[in-house]
Amino acid sequence: MKGLPALSSGSWSVWLLCAALLTTGACATRTRGLSGYASWNGPTFHGKTTANGERYNMLGLTAAHRTLPFGTYARVTNSVNGRALVVRINDRGPFIAGRIIDLSYTAAKILDIPAAGVMKVRLEILDPGRAARIHARQEELVRRKGVIVWTDEEFAQVRRVSGGG
């Protein structure tokens, strides 16, 4: 099936059960503390259709992950500077070894991921109800602020609404 990982028939039942239980947090421990490299997508992909059927908006707070269900919210933390942001999974990828998530341009900019493209990050899957509220508040801040290099004070405001302190 398009957009779903290639799994053996025995693995499908485990994957589907975990996807169903993800909303209760029962499987969240499988991805809590997941570390790896994040990359980002910019203007080349802007406006193209994502795997879940949405148009990619490089100014949104979205991401691509190989296996997480569409609509999953994840807190992505830059391992170097500690900046964290909640993103919503709406696409598949990255398809380069060692990378665990592809972020939107805006998410990468806020997390201070260099233009060169990759940064070590940690992922944490969040409760959907709480995460949706955090995500909406962060998107509102982004709409008001725009996408530029954020000051530490401006980032502190995003951190407060994302539950990061």
Sequence and secondary structure as in RCSB ss.txt:
>XXXX:A:sequence
MKGLPALSSGSWSVWLLCAALLTTGACATRTRGLSGYASWNGPTFHGKTTANGERYNMLGLTAAHRTLPFGTYAR
VTNSVNGRALVVRINDRGPFIAGRIIDLSYTAAKILDIPAAGVMKVRLEILDPGRAARIHARQEELVRRKGVIVW
TDEEFAQVRRVSGGG
>XXXX:A:secstr
 TTS    HHHHHHHHHHHHHGGGTTTGGGTTTEEEEEEEE TTTTTSB TTS B  TTSSEEE SSS TT EEE
EEETTT  EEEEEEEE    STTEEEEEEHHHHHHTT  TT  EEEEEEE  HHHHHHHHHHHHHHHHHH SS  
 HHHHHHHHHHTT  
